[in-house]
């Protein structure tokens, strides 16, 4: 099987499992909100950081 076209478990899980549970959608919304807030706090400094520096934010 070609690894490039091989479906990933995470793709299947996100596509099928999380949509079938309201708790899953709520968790996703909570995580998305957190990430959006974090990005807003850090967005001014992000262009000046290298990859290893972003790991400690």
DSSP file (Angstrom, degrees, kcal/mol; ACC not computed):
  #  RESIDUE AA STRUCTURE BP1 BP2  ACC     N-H-->O    O-->H-N    N-H-->O    O-->H-N    TCO  KAPPA ALPHA  PHI   PSI    X-CA   Y-CA   Z-CA
    1    1 A X              0   0    0      0, 0.0     2,-0.4     0, 0.0     5,-0.1   0.000 360.0 360.0 360.0 138.1    0.0    0.0    0.0
    2    2 A X    >>  -     0   0    0      1,-0.2     4,-0.8     3,-0.1     3,-0.6  -0.565 360.0-148.4 -71.5 121.8    1.3    3.5   -0.9
    3    3 A X  T 34 S+     0   0    0     -2,-0.4    -1,-0.2     1,-0.2     3,-0.1   0.763  93.0  62.6 -65.1 -25.2    2.1    5.3    2.4
    4    4 A X  T 34 S+     0   0    0      1,-0.2    -1,-0.2     3,-0.0    -2,-0.0   0.890 113.0  33.3 -68.4 -37.9    1.2    8.7    0.9
    5    5 A X  T <4 S+     0   0    0     -3,-0.6     2,-0.3     2,-0.1    -1,-0.2   0.446  88.9 118.3 -98.0  -0.7   -2.5    7.7    0.3
    6    6 A X     <  -     0   0    0     -4,-0.8     2,-0.0    -3,-0.1    -3,-0.0  -0.514  69.8-119.2 -68.2 124.7   -2.8    5.4    3.3
    7    7 A X        -     0   0    0     -2,-0.3     2,-0.3     1,-0.1    -1,-0.1  -0.351  24.5-128.6 -65.5 143.9   -5.5    6.9    5.6
    8    8 A X     >  -     0   0    0      1,-0.1     4,-2.0    -2,-0.0     5,-0.2  -0.682   9.7-128.3 -92.1 147.1   -4.3    7.8    9.1
    9    9 A X  H  > S+     0   0    0     -2,-0.3     4,-3.1     1,-0.2     5,-0.2   0.908 110.4  55.6 -58.0 -42.4   -6.1    6.6   12.2
   10   10 A X  H  > S+     0   0    0      1,-0.2     4,-2.8     2,-0.2     5,-0.2   0.879 105.5  51.6 -62.4 -37.4   -6.3   10.2   13.5
   11   11 A X  H  > S+     0   0    0      2,-0.2     4,-2.3     1,-0.2    -1,-0.2   0.942 112.9  45.0 -62.0 -46.7   -8.1   11.3   10.3
   12   12 A X  H  X>S+     0   0    0     -4,-2.0     4,-2.8     2,-0.2     5,-0.6   0.930 114.1  49.4 -62.0 -45.7  -10.6    8.5   10.7
   13   13 A X  I  X>S+     0   0    0     -4,-3.1     5,-1.8     1,-0.2     4,-1.0   0.936 114.3  44.0 -60.5 -48.5  -11.1    9.2   14.4
   14   14 A X  I  <5S+     0   0    0     -4,-2.8     5,-0.3    -5,-0.2    -1,-0.2   0.868 117.3  46.1 -66.8 -36.0  -11.6   12.9   13.9
   15   15 A X  I  <5S+     0   0    0     -4,-2.3    -2,-0.2    -5,-0.2    -1,-0.2   0.898 130.2  15.3 -73.5 -40.8  -13.9   12.4   10.9
   16   16 A X  I  X5S+     0   0    0     -4,-2.8     4,-0.7    -5,-0.2    -3,-0.2   0.882 124.9  42.3-105.3 -49.6  -16.1    9.7   12.4
   17   17 A X  I ><<S+     0   0    0     -4,-1.0     3,-0.9    -5,-0.6     4,-0.5   0.941 112.8  47.6 -72.8 -48.1  -15.8    9.3   16.1
   18   18 A X  G >4<S+     0   0    0     -5,-1.8     3,-0.7     1,-0.3     7,-0.4   0.813 109.7  54.3 -68.2 -28.2  -15.8   12.9   17.3
   19   19 A X  G 34 S+     0   0    0     -6,-0.3    -1,-0.3    -5,-0.3    -2,-0.2   0.721 103.1  57.9 -75.4 -19.1  -18.8   13.9   15.2
   20   20 A X  G << S+     0   0    0     -3,-0.9     2,-0.4    -4,-0.7    -1,-0.2   0.528 102.8  59.5 -88.8  -5.0  -20.8   11.1   16.7
   21   21 A X    <>  -     0   0    0     -3,-0.7     4,-1.6    -4,-0.5     5,-0.1  -0.984  65.0-152.3-126.5 132.7  -20.4   12.3   20.2
   22   22 A X  H  > S+     0   0    0     -2,-0.4     4,-2.3     1,-0.2     5,-0.2   0.845 101.1  58.2 -68.9 -32.0  -21.5   15.7   21.6
   23   23 A X  H  > S+     0   0    0      1,-0.2     4,-2.6     2,-0.2    -1,-0.2   0.893 103.6  53.2 -62.2 -38.6  -18.8   15.4   24.2
   24   24 A X  H  > S+     0   0    0      2,-0.2     4,-2.3     1,-0.2    -1,-0.2   0.912 109.2  47.4 -62.2 -43.4  -16.2   15.1   21.4
   25   25 A X  H  X S+     0   0    0     -4,-1.6     4,-2.5    -7,-0.4    -1,-0.2   0.893 111.9  50.5 -66.4 -39.4  -17.5   18.3   19.8
   26   26 A X  H  X S+     0   0    0     -4,-2.3     4,-2.4     2,-0.2    -2,-0.2   0.914 110.6  49.6 -64.2 -42.3  -17.4   20.2   23.1
   27   27 A X  H  X S+     0   0    0     -4,-2.6     4,-2.5     2,-0.2     5,-0.2   0.918 111.1  49.5 -61.2 -43.7  -13.9   19.0   23.7
   28   28 A X  H  X S+     0   0    0     -4,-2.3     4,-2.8     1,-0.2    -2,-0.2   0.925 110.8  49.4 -62.0 -44.5  -12.8   20.1   20.3
   29   29 A X  H  X S+     0   0    0     -4,-2.5     4,-2.3     1,-0.2    -1,-0.2   0.895 111.3  49.7 -62.7 -40.1  -14.5   23.5   20.8
   30   30 A X  H  X S+     0   0    0     -4,-2.4     4,-2.2     2,-0.2    -2,-0.2   0.916 113.2  46.0 -64.8 -43.2  -12.7   24.0   24.1
   31   31 A X  H  X S+     0   0    0     -4,-2.5     4,-2.6     2,-0.2    -2,-0.2   0.906 112.2  51.0 -66.3 -41.3   -9.3   23.1   22.7
   32   32 A X  H  X S+     0   0    0     -4,-2.8     4,-2.5    -5,-0.2    -2,-0.2   0.918 109.9  49.7 -62.6 -43.3   -9.9   25.3   19.7
   33   33 A X  H  X S+     0   0    0     -4,-2.3     4,-2.3     2,-0.2    -1,-0.2   0.919 111.3  49.6 -61.6 -43.9  -10.8   28.2   21.9
   34   34 A X  H  X S+     0   0    0     -4,-2.2     4,-2.6     1,-0.2    -2,-0.2   0.931 112.2  47.3 -60.1 -46.7   -7.7   27.7   24.0
   35   35 A X  H  X S+     0   0    0     -4,-2.6     4,-2.5     1,-0.2    -1,-0.2   0.877 111.0  51.3 -65.3 -37.6   -5.4   27.5   21.0
   36   36 A X  H  X S+     0   0    0     -4,-2.5     4,-2.2     2,-0.2    -1,-0.2   0.915 112.0  46.6 -65.2 -42.1   -7.0   30.7   19.5
   37   37 A X  H  X S+     0   0    0     -4,-2.3     4,-1.9     2,-0.2    -2,-0.2   0.909 112.7  49.9 -65.6 -42.1   -6.4   32.6   22.8
   38   38 A X  H  X S+     0   0    0     -4,-2.6     4,-1.9     1,-0.2    -2,-0.2   0.919 110.1  50.8 -62.4 -44.0   -2.9   31.3   23.1
   39   39 A X  H  X S+     0   0    0     -4,-2.5     4,-2.0     1,-0.2    -1,-0.2   0.922 108.2  52.1 -60.4 -43.9   -2.2   32.3   19.5
   40   40 A X  H  < S+     0   0    0     -4,-2.2     4,-0.3     1,-0.2    -1,-0.2   0.873 110.9  48.6 -61.0 -36.8   -3.5   35.8   20.2
   41   41 A X  H  < S+     0   0    0     -4,-1.9    -1,-0.2     1,-0.2    -2,-0.2   0.847 123.7  30.2 -69.7 -34.2   -1.2   36.2   23.2
   42   42 A X  H >X S+     0   0    0     -4,-1.9     4,-1.5    -5,-0.1     3,-1.2   0.489  87.3 100.2-106.3  -5.9    1.9   35.0   21.3
   43   43 A X  H 3X S+     0   0    0     -4,-2.0     4,-0.6     1,-0.3    -1,-0.1   0.779  78.6  57.4 -61.3 -29.4    1.3   36.1   17.7
   44   44 A X  H 34 S+     0   0    0     -4,-0.3    -1,-0.3     1,-0.2     4,-0.1   0.829 114.2  37.4 -70.4 -30.4    3.5   39.2   18.0
   45   45 A X  H X4 S+     0   0    0     -3,-1.2     3,-1.4     1,-0.1     4,-0.3   0.656  95.2  85.1 -94.8 -16.0    6.6   37.3   19.0
   46   46 A X  H >< S+     0   0    0     -4,-1.5     3,-1.7     1,-0.3    -1,-0.1   0.860  81.7  58.8 -58.1 -41.3    6.1   34.1   16.8
   47   47 A X  T 3< S+     0   0    0     -4,-0.6    -1,-0.3     1,-0.3    -2,-0.1   0.752 106.3  50.9 -62.3 -20.0    7.7   35.5   13.7
   48   48 A X  T <  S+     0   0    0     -3,-1.4     2,-0.3    -4,-0.1    -1,-0.3   0.446  95.5  89.4 -95.4  -0.7   11.0   36.0   15.6
   49   49 A X    <   -     0   0    0     -3,-1.7     2,-0.2    -4,-0.3    -3,-0.0  -0.678  65.0-139.5-100.6 150.0   11.2   32.5   17.1
   50   50 A X     >  -     0   0    0     -2,-0.3     4,-1.4     1,-0.1     3,-0.4  -0.492  40.4 -92.0 -94.1 176.3   12.9   29.4   15.8
   51   51 A X  H  > S+     0   0    0      1,-0.2     4,-0.8     2,-0.2     3,-0.5   0.897 123.8  50.2 -58.8 -45.4   11.3   26.0   16.1
   52   52 A X  H  4 S+     0   0    0      1,-0.2     4,-0.4     2,-0.2     3,-0.4   0.837 107.7  55.1 -65.7 -30.9   13.0   25.0   19.4
   53   53 A X  H >4 S+     0   0    0     -3,-0.4     3,-0.8     1,-0.2    -1,-0.2   0.815 101.8  57.5 -70.8 -29.0   11.9   28.3   21.0
   54   54 A X  H >< S+     0   0    0     -4,-1.4     3,-0.8    -3,-0.5    -1,-0.2   0.733  94.8  67.4 -72.8 -20.2    8.3   27.7   20.2
   55   55 A X  T 3< S+     0   0    0     -4,-0.8    -1,-0.2    -3,-0.4    -2,-0.2   0.739  99.3  49.6 -71.4 -22.2    8.4   24.4   22.1
   56   56 A X  T <         0   0    0     -3,-0.8    -1,-0.2    -4,-0.4    -2,-0.2   0.401 360.0 360.0 -99.5   2.7    8.8   26.3   25.4
   57   57 A X    <         0   0    0     -3,-0.8    -1,-0.2    -4,-0.2    -2,-0.1   0.509 360.0 360.0 -70.0 360.0    6.0   28.7   25.0
